[in-house]
Every structure is written in C-alpha cells, then in structure tokens.
Amino acid sequence: MAELTLVGMRIVREVAARGSLTGAARALGYTQSAISRQVALMEAAAGAPLFERLPRGVRPTARGRALLAHLHPILDRVDAAALALTQLEETLTDRLTLGAFPTALSTLVPRALKRMQQEHPAISVRLREGGSAAQLRRLRAERVDVAVIAAGASAEYDLEGLTHDALYRGAMMLVVGAQHPFAGRSWVNVGDLYGQTWIVGEATAEGPQFGVWPTLQEDATVAYALRDWPARLGLVAAGLGVAVIPSLLADALPPGLHAINVDDPRPVRREVLAVTRPDRSAATQALVDALAQASRR
C-alpha cells in the first residue's frame, strides 16, 4: 500500500509552488520522470489526483490543496529538527556572561557550569553576582546573556520583551541551629513559629530579602537584620534565632544547621527563572539547558 513520504511531500510542495513538473524537477535537481513517479505515488497514497493537468503546467485539486495545507507545517518541523541535530554535532564556541542571585550561585549555577564544561568545553562563562532586579537591568542593557532570578513571594518582575524558562519551583523553609528544640524535626506547624526570635535579611535596592515567616499574624521579635547569607546563617548556628530560607538553599547549608518544612495553609511559593533576550544564540540556549538539567537534581 502506498504511503505518504517525506520525499513525496517535498516534491508535491515544489510542484504546487512551480506550477509544473518540469519546474519542480529543475529546482530539486531531479529528472522529470522521477518527479512524475513520486507524484503518482503520492496520489496513490491520497486515493485521488492531487493535481489537475493543464495544457501548460498543473494546478492542485481540492484534495491537493487540503494536503498542501498540512505539508507546509510538517516539512517546516522536519527541517527544524534536522537543523537542531546538526547544531548538536557542531562544537559550540562563545563567551557568555551569566548573572544570578546569590543563592542560585551557591547551588544551581555550579552544577550547570560543571555540565557546560563536560558538554561544551569551548564555551566560556563569566559570572556576575547580584539581586534579581539588578540582573534584569543588566540583561536589558546587554551586560549579561542569561539572568537567573527568583520570582514570587512578593518579588514580581516585568519580563515583557524577554524570554524565560522556569528552572525550579520551591517553597520557603525554616532553618534552625543544632541546639534548637526544632532541630530533630522534619516539619513544624506554622503555629509553632509564634514566639520565635528571628534573623532576617536587610532589604536593599537590589530587591526584597527574607524576613520572618510571611504568614505570621503577630509582631515578631527580630534580633538581627543582615544582608549577607553567611552572616545570617552564622547567627542561626550560634542559637541566636531562626531564619527563613528558600528550599533551593537547603542542600547547601553548612554543618550545624537544619532545614525544616513548615506546614502552612497559605504556603508561599518561589520560582527560579532563566531569563534571556528573545534572540538566543545556540550557546545561550545550551547554557539555559544546562541550568534546567542542573535544577532537576
């Protein structure tokens, strides 16, 4: 039984575009008899003539026009797939700049860079540290090629005119020191957080920082407000308070600290995004893909 083939589809599309078998043969580099044979096989698969033979050339029949409407997107997808496979075989070379917020730089980005070294050693990646808002400004100013930002939990950004991929969806967690009463627990209820002393982030122009647990309804006691994570975590490890961290940071905590899930009926979600300008190069796409693969760990 005759079937539709890619060769036949290309020939039918070319015959329709040229309006003649001779013109299609000339454009594709085939003999006219080869073109006629492929058209006949496609007509056999379609169960009816695809072209009406005219004194000078041909024109598609109703069935031919119906088939052509599907051929264009099919062949475009096939060509795109072939191009993608070709690019995979080529050695990508480029110099990229990756900007990311500090937590991503300590967890997600190192794993992505390791993958880049293994799969695309000719691509060099420079790093820029900074808050999410700053990274987006750098991206729009073409000072970075990829911006890794954190969104959600009151941090919403204008991404109009940019392209983004969701890398990681997580939540907030509680971090306590080794001597804290919660240290041996895997989770606590949000009601257990009342009365705790908090170590919080100091908000700057770079963007919002982690404060007390966001759904607490009381005036919480804040012992210290500091900008940098190492300082905050050091105070928590010393037993001077508890803190809120993104779940992305949980696997990178230093010894003496414990990350705990919080059962909250109003959970606060955070999302890590890889943002680029719309005209991604092949090297930029490779870096975004490496970030996505690293995030799945």
C-alpha positions in Angstrom: 0.0 0.0 0.0 1.4 3.4 -1.0 2.2 5.8 1.9 3.0 9.5 2.1 6.7 10.0 2.2 8.9 13.0 3.1 10.4 12.9 -0.4 7.0 12.8 -1.9 5.8 15.7 0.3 8.7 17.9 -0.7 8.1 17.2 -4.4 4.3 17.8 -4.2 5.0 21.1 -2.4 7.6 22.1 -5.1 5.3 21.1 -8.0 2.5 23.3 -6.5 4.9 26.2 -6.0 6.3 26.0 -9.5 3.1 25.1 -11.3 4.7 22.4 -13.4 6.6 19.1 -13.1 9.4 20.5 -15.2 9.9 23.5 -12.9 10.0 21.3 -9.9 12.5 18.9 -11.5 14.7 21.8 -12.3 14.5 23.3 -8.8 15.1 20.0 -7.0 17.7 18.5 -9.4 15.6 15.5 -10.3 14.6 14.2 -13.7 11.0 14.9 -14.8 10.3 11.2 -14.9 11.4 10.9 -11.2 9.1 13.8 -10.3 6.2 12.2 -12.2 6.8 8.9 -10.4 6.8 10.5 -6.9 3.6 12.5 -7.7 1.9 9.3 -8.8 2.9 7.5 -5.6 1.6 10.4 -3.5 -1.7 10.4 -5.5 -2.0 6.6 -4.9 -1.5 7.2 -1.1 -4.0 10.0 -1.2 -6.5 8.0 -3.1 -7.2 10.7 -5.7 -5.4 13.1 -8.1 -3.5 15.9 -6.3 -3.0 17.9 -9.5 -5.2 18.9 -12.4 -3.2 18.6 -15.6 -3.5 21.7 -17.8 -2.2 22.4 -21.3 0.7 24.3 -19.7 1.5 23.0 -16.3 -0.6 21.8 -13.4 -2.6 23.2 -10.5 -3.7 21.5 -7.2 -7.1 19.8 -7.0 -9.3 20.3 -3.9 -7.6 17.3 -2.4 -4.2 18.6 -3.3 -4.9 21.9 -1.6 -6.1 20.1 1.5 -2.9 18.1 1.6 -0.7 21.1 1.0 -2.2 22.9 4.0 -0.7 20.2 6.2 2.5 19.7 4.3 3.9 23.2 5.0 4.0 22.9 8.8 5.1 19.3 8.7 8.1 20.0 6.5 8.9 23.1 8.4 9.1 21.0 11.6 11.2 18.3 9.9 13.6 21.0 8.7 13.8 22.5 12.2 14.5 19.1 13.7 17.3 18.4 11.2 18.9 21.8 11.9 18.8 21.1 15.7 20.5 17.7 15.1 23.1 19.4 13.0 23.8 22.0 15.7 24.3 19.3 18.3 27.1 17.8 16.2 28.8 21.1 15.9 31.2 22.4 18.5 29.7 25.5 20.1 32.1 28.3 20.8 31.2 31.5 22.6 31.8 33.8 25.6 28.8 34.3 27.7 28.0 36.2 30.9 25.6 34.6 33.4 24.1 36.8 36.1 22.4 35.2 39.1 21.2 35.9 42.6 23.5 34.7 45.4 21.5 31.6 46.4 21.5 30.3 42.8 25.2 31.0 42.5 25.9 28.7 45.5 23.7 25.8 44.4 22.2 25.7 41.0 24.9 27.5 38.9 27.9 25.4 39.9 26.2 22.2 38.8 25.2 23.9 35.5 28.8 25.1 34.9 30.1 21.6 35.5 27.7 20.3 32.8 28.8 23.0 30.4 32.5 22.1 30.9 31.7 18.5 30.1 29.4 19.1 27.1 30.5 22.4 25.7 34.1 23.0 26.8 34.7 25.7 24.1 32.0 28.0 25.7 33.4 30.2 28.5 31.0 31.6 31.0 31.7 34.7 33.2 29.7 35.2 36.4 28.0 38.3 37.7 26.6 38.2 41.2 23.6 40.4 42.3 20.0 40.5 43.1 17.2 39.6 40.7 16.3 43.2 39.9 19.9 44.1 39.1 20.3 41.0 36.9 17.3 42.0 34.8 18.7 45.5 34.4 22.0 44.0 33.2 20.2 41.7 30.8 18.2 44.6 29.2 21.5 46.6 28.9 23.1 43.5 27.3 25.7 43.2 30.1 24.7 39.6 30.8 23.4 37.0 28.4 21.4 34.9 30.9 19.8 36.2 34.1 18.8 33.7 36.8 16.3 35.4 39.0 13.9 34.4 41.8 10.2 35.4 41.5 7.2 35.0 43.7 6.8 35.7 47.4 6.2 39.4 46.8 9.0 39.6 44.2 7.4 40.1 40.8 9.2 41.5 37.8 8.4 42.9 34.4 9.5 40.4 31.8 7.9 42.0 28.8 10.0 41.6 25.7 12.1 38.9 27.3 12.1 35.1 27.1 12.2 33.0 30.3 12.3 29.3 31.3 11.1 28.0 34.7 14.0 26.2 36.3 12.8 25.4 39.8 9.7 25.7 41.8 10.1 25.5 45.5 8.9 26.9 48.8 10.3 28.5 51.9 11.7 26.6 54.8 12.8 27.3 58.4 16.4 26.9 59.4 17.5 26.4 63.0 20.7 25.7 64.9 21.7 22.3 66.2 20.6 23.1 69.8 17.2 24.5 68.8 14.2 22.4 70.0 13.1 22.0 66.4 16.4 20.6 65.3 15.3 17.0 65.4 12.1 17.5 63.4 11.5 17.3 59.7 8.5 19.7 59.8 6.7 22.1 62.1 3.2 23.7 62.0 3.1 27.4 61.3 1.5 27.9 64.7 4.8 26.6 66.3 6.6 29.6 64.9 4.9 32.1 67.3 7.3 33.4 69.9 10.4 32.6 67.9 13.3 35.1 67.6 14.2 35.9 64.0 17.3 36.6 62.0 16.2 38.4 58.9 17.6 39.9 55.7 18.1 43.6 55.3 16.2 44.9 52.3 18.2 46.8 49.7 17.7 48.4 46.3 18.7 45.0 44.9 15.4 43.5 45.9 13.4 42.1 48.8 15.1 39.9 51.4 13.8 37.1 53.6 12.1 38.4 56.7 10.1 36.5 59.3 7.7 33.7 58.2 5.4 35.7 55.9 2.0 34.5 57.2 2.6 35.1 60.9 0.0 37.5 62.2 1.8 38.8 65.2 4.6 41.3 65.7 7.6 39.0 65.6 10.8 39.6 67.5 13.7 40.4 65.2 17.1 40.0 66.8 19.3 40.9 63.8 18.8 42.1 60.2 21.8 41.5 58.0 22.2 41.5 54.2 24.5 38.5 53.6 23.5 34.9 54.0 26.7 33.7 55.6 26.3 36.2 58.5 22.6 35.3 59.0 23.3 31.6 59.0 26.2 32.1 61.4 23.9 33.8 63.9 21.3 31.0 63.5 24.0 28.3 64.0 25.0 30.1 67.2 21.5 29.7 68.5 20.6 33.4 68.4 17.5 33.0 66.3 15.8 31.2 63.5 15.5 32.3 59.8 13.6 31.7 56.6 15.4 30.3 53.6 14.5 29.2 50.1 14.3 25.5 49.6 16.9 25.8 46.9 19.4 26.6 49.7 18.6 23.6 51.9 21.2 21.2 50.4 23.9 23.8 50.7 23.7 24.6 54.4 26.9 24.4 56.4 27.2 21.9 59.3 25.2 22.7 62.4 22.1 23.9 60.6 18.9 22.1 60.0 16.3 23.0 57.3 12.7 22.2 58.3 9.5 22.2 56.3 6.6 24.4 57.6 3.0 23.2 57.3 1.2 26.4 56.4 -2.3 26.5 54.9 -1.2 29.6 53.0 2.1 28.4 51.5 4.4 30.9 49.8 5.9 29.6 46.6 9.0 30.8 44.8 10.2 30.2 41.3 13.6 30.4 39.8 13.7 31.6 36.2 16.4 31.7 33.5 15.7 34.9 31.5 17.3 35.9 28.2 16.7 38.3 25.4 14.5 36.8 22.6 17.3 36.3 20.1 19.0 33.4 21.9 22.2 32.1 20.3 22.9 28.4 20.2 25.4 28.8 23.0 22.9 30.8 25.2 20.4 28.0 24.7 23.0 25.4 25.7 23.6 27.3 29.0 19.8 27.6 29.7 19.5 23.8 29.0 22.4 23.1 31.4 20.7 25.2 34.1 17.5 23.3 33.5 19.3 19.9 33.8 21.0 21.0 37.0 17.8 22.2 38.5 16.2 18.7 38.1 18.7 17.4 40.7 
